[in-house]
C-alpha cells in the first residue's frame, strides 16, 4: 500500500477552539409569506407563480411530495388545494436584512452567504454574553423566531464546513452543536453529498474510490485528498477535521468573476422586439450592479432560452471595459441577431458580463473616442442618481416601451406588497418595511 493510501492521524479535538455558527432559513420564502399572512400558516403554499416553476415550497407542501423546481401544473395535480403565490423578493430581502441584523447583536463577525443563510464567528464571546457557545446560538435562533416569526436551523462547530453540515442535520427548526470530541461520530452519520463543496461529480469520484461518508474522507491522508481533489480537497479535508481554513468574512462581497442577470417571461413569446427588450433590461440591471461596486466588464455574452428549454448563447469581447449599457448596445444587437430564430417561442433571456475589472483607469483603445466614453460614464452616474431616488429602472432604454407588449396570464399577478401602496409609494419606490396582512 502506498503512502497516500495509509490512514491520517487520529482526530484529537476537544471543546470549541473556534466556535463557528451557520444559520439557515427554513423554507425561507414561504416562511416569510406565512409570517406576513398568518392565515397561511399550516397550509401547503409555494412561491414562483410568475415563473411557472416552484421557487420555494413550505414544509406542509414538501410533506405532500412537492419540491422546488417542479412545474406548477404538476404540483397542482399532486395537491389541488395548493396555494401558489408570486414571489415577493422585496419583502424577502427586508426579512433577510432584519435576520442578519439580529445575528449582529450577538457577534460583530457575520458573513452573509445568501439571502437566507449566513455564518457568525462566536469565538471568545462567552464572557461577553455570560453564556456557553451553545446557549448563545440558541438565543440567536430564538430571537429570530420571536421577532420575525420565521424559523432557522442552526449548526455550531469548529469550522464553516462542519457548521454548515450540522445545520442540515435536523431541519426544520433544528439545532446541532458538534464539539471537537464529537466530530468523528458526527461524520459517520452524514452523506458525502451533504458536504459543502462536494458536487455530484466529486461524490461519484469519491465513491468510485471506495468512500461512503465524510468520515472515510477525513481518515485518508491530507496528501491523498489533495492528489485526487486538488487544493479544494485539501481545504475541505482540514475543515472537516475541525481546522478552520475559511474565515468568516463580514465584508460585503465586492469582487466578482462574472455578473449575470436573467429573467423568465411570465408568458412565452415569439415577438422579437419584446424579447430584445427583455435582453436589454437584463443588461441594464447587470450594468447597474457593476457601477454600484465600481467595476467594469470587457466581455459580454447573451443567451436566449426557448419554450422547450433549448438554449443558444454567444459572447463577444468589447474593445474597452465598460459599465455603460449604451456602450454595449452594438454588441448586444449583433448577438441577438445571431441568436434569434424567427418564429421560435422563447421563455427567458440571460446576459452575462465577464473579464471584470476594478481599475477605473483601465486601458482603452488607442483610437477610441475619449469624449464619448466620458459622456457615457456621466450618463450612467445620472441614471443611477435618479433611479436611487425614484426607483430602479425609472430611467431606462427606449426599448422598455416594448416590455408591456406581451400576453398577460395569471403569472403576471403581482405580490400583495406591490399591489398595496401606502401614500407616496409607487410600484418602484416603497418604504423599506413589509406589510403584515391581518384579516379582521
Buried (B, 14 or more C-beta within 10 A) or exposed (E): EEEBEEEBEEBEBEEBEBBBBBBBBBBBBBBBBBBBBEEBBEBBBBBBBBBBBBBBBBBBBBEBEBEBEBEBEEBBEEBEEBBBBBBBBEBBBBBBEBBBEBBBEBBEBBBBBEBBBBBBBBBEBBEEBEBBBBEBBBBBBEBBEEEBBBBBBBBBBBBBBBBBBBBBBEBBEBBBBBBBEBBBEBBEEBEBBBBBBBEEEBBEBBEEEEBEBBBBBBBBBBBBBBEBBEEEBBBBBBBBBBBBBBBBBBEEEEEBEEBBBBBBBBBBBBBBEBBBBBBBBBBBBBBBBBBEBEBBBBBBBBBBBBBEEEBBEBBBEBEBBBBBBBBBBEBBBEBBEEBBEEEBBBBBBBBBBBBBBEEEEEEBEEEEEEEEBEEBBEBBEEBBEEBEEEBBBBBBBEBBEBBEEBEEBEBEBEBBBBEEBEEEBEEEBBEEEBBEBEEE
